[in-house]
Amino acid sequence: MTQISISSRLKGWSQENWFERLQSFEKGVYFSLMLVLASQTRNKEEKAQILRGKGLIPGVLYGPKTKAASLKVAETEFQKVYEEAGESSLIQLGQGEGTPVLIREVQRDPVKGNIIHVDFYQPPLDEEIEVQVPLIFQGEALAVRDLGGTLLKNIQEVLVKALPQNLPHEIVVDISGLATFEDKILIKNLQRESGVEILRDPEDVVAQVVETKDIEEELEQPVVENVEAVEQVKVEKKEEEPVEEVKEAQ
């Protein structure tokens, strides 16, 4: 397959016609810009609470080359897109050519848990960015099945660096190769597409299987408190109290 420099091809492209040009790329280059989320401009007079009562989520669109704009999206449609795209996959915001964006921040009601606001970030398509990508563990560890061990998932997500259109939605970790207690899956063993860099020590252990008795022994160990450190903190607090009283008196 012919290798194509995506960054060089994107230089000088306007954000307005990005989708049409990406579609015209040479055969063999694939862009997973399949999800579309309709949006509407939000007027200043529209109160957030009223919008939520109508099943809409207020949000904002911003980026280094984009003028910030207030908007609103349907809650049900956003839930579907967010569940599939997460915060590491480009989506198309708006109909037609739309706008390539990442879901950057989702705010939830601390009591009810429903989404109350969302940020959409429009990144330059020719500049690499960093995002957290979740790890998805698949398969059956033979050391668990045959040796009765316990699977330890030491890392649940990793920070990656790539062009926005190359960002993976997730990274699959095949644990079927963990056949003994000595086997380990390291960061450097993770499968990823060309152009995606994982910003973490290659020797960090992602997953391994340990003997169950080791886990039980560790849990049974008593918790040793550093009494001297606790006493020292108490002394420091007592010394600070008069200072606070002096400030209040002033």
N, C-alpha and C positions, 0 to 999 in steps of 0.2 A: 504494500500500500504506500502511495506517495505521501511523504511527510510534508505538512504545510505549516508555516510559521503563522499562527493565528494573530499574534500581537502585531506583526508587521503588516498584515492585511487589514487590520482594524484601524491603524493610524490614519487620521484624517477623516474618518467616517463621522457623520453627524448622528446624534442620538435619534433623530426623527426617522431615518430610514434604515435603522439597524436591522430590523426584522427581515425586510426584503433582501438585503444584501447577505445576511446570514443564510437565507434560504438558497441563495445562488452559489454557495460555496461548492468546491469540487466534490465529486462523489467520494464517499469514504469518510467525510467529516460530519460528525453528528452532534447536534445541539439539542439538549433536552429542555426546550422552551415550550412545553406542551400545555402548561396550566395557565388559564386565563381568568383573571378576576376583574369583574366590572366595577367601576368606581364613578362617583359623581363629585363635582366640586361642592364644597361646603361653604355656605354663606356665613358671614360673621354673626348674623342675627339668629342662626340656628343653634339652639342650646343643646349641649351634649346629652343632658338627661332626657330631653324630648326625643332626640334621635334614637337613643337606646330603647325608649318605649315603643318606637316604631320598628324595632328589629334591625337598626342600623348601628354601625360602629364608627365613631369619629376617628379620624387619623390624620397623618401629615406625611407629605412626600418631600424628601430633601436629598441633596447630594452635592458634591464639590462643584459640579457643573450644572446644577439645577436650582432654580429659584424655588424656595420653600412654598408649598401650597397646602391648604387645608382641604380635606376630602372626606367622603363617607363611603362605606361599603356595607353590603348586606351581611349580617352576622352569620346566617346559615351557609352562604357561599364562601365566606372567609374561613369558616371552620373546616370545610372540606379541603380547601386549598392548603391551609396551614397544616392540616394533618398529613398531607402527602408531601408537601414541599419543605416543611420545617423552616429553618432560618439559614439554610446553606444552599438552597437551589433558587435560581432565577425564575421568576414568574412574570407573566405579561400583565401589567396593570392597565386596564382599559381595553376597549374593543379596537378593531382595526389593527394598525401597526402597534398601538399601545406603547407602553414604556417598560423596559427591562428593569426589574427591581428585586431587591431582597427584603424579606420580612425581617426587620432589624430588632424591634422590641415590641412585645405584647404585654400590655398592662391588664391585670385582672382585679376584680373587686376582692378585697381581702376577706370578706365574709361569705359572699355568695359564690365567688370563684368564676363568675362570668367575665368575658372580655369587655373592657370599658374603653380601650384606646389602643391603636396600633401605629407603629412607625414603619414607613416604607423608604428604603434607601436605594437611590439610583447610582450605581457605581460606574466609573469610566470603564468601558469594555476592553480597553487596551492596557489597563494597569492591574497588577496582581493585588489581591486583598487577602486578609486573614479572617477565617471564621472557624468556629468550633463545629466539628462533625461527629455525630454519634457512631459508636461501634455496634454492630449487630452480630451477635454470636450465633452461629449455626452449626448443626451437626451434633454428634454424640462423642464425647471424650471416652476413648476405650479404657483409660485408666479409672474412670468412674464406673463404667459398666463391668469391667472384668476384675478390677482390683479393689473396688469399693472405696475409692478415694473421693475427695471433695474438690469440686471445681472452684478455683478462685479467679474472679474477674477483677484484676487490679486496676484496669483503666476502662472507663465507660465512654469517653469521648476524647478526641485529639484536635489540636489546633493545626489547621492546614493553611497553606498559601498557594494560590493559583489565580488565574484569570477568572473573572466572575462566571463566564460560560463553561468553564471547566471544573467548577466546584462540584464535588460529589455530594449527593444527598445523604449518603451513609457509606460506611466502609464495613464490608462483611468479613467476619473473622471465622474461619473454618477451624473448629476445635477437634475435629475427628483425628488429627494427627497426634493428639496427646495420649500416647499409649502407655507411658510409664511415668513414674513420679519425677524422673529427671527431665522429661520433655517440657519445653517452654515455648511460648509464642512471644516473640519480641517485636518491638516497633518496626524494626527493619524487615520483618517477615510479612508485614501487612501488604496486601495486594492493592494497588492503586493505579489510576491511569497516568499516562505520561503527562508531565506538566504540573502534577500535584505534589507538593512538598509537605511532609509532616514535620512540624516544628517541635520536635521532641527528641530526646536522646535515643538513638537507634537501639541501644542495649536495654532500654526499659522493658520490664516484663509486662506483657498485656494480660496473659492468662497462663495458668498452670494448674496441675492437679496435685494435691498433697494428701498424705495419709490422714484419714479421719481422726486418728488418735492424736496427731499433732495439734489439730484444731481443738480437740477436747481438752488436752493438757494446757493449752494456752488460755482457754476460757476459765479453767479451774485455778489458774494462778491468782493469788490475792493481789489486790490493788494496793501498792505501797505509796502512801502519801508523804510528801516532803513537808513534815511538820515545821521545820526550821524556816522554810520559805514562806509558809502561811503566817507564822508568827512575825516574820519580818515585814510582811505586807500590813499586818495589823498595826505594828509600831509606826510604819510610815504614814498610815492613815491618821493615827492619833497626832502625829507631829504636824500634819497638814491642817487639822481642824482649827487650831487657833488662827492660822493665816486667813482662812475663809471667814471667820468671825470678825477679824479686823477689817476685811474688805467690806463686809456688810455694814459695819459701824460707820465707815466713811460715806 
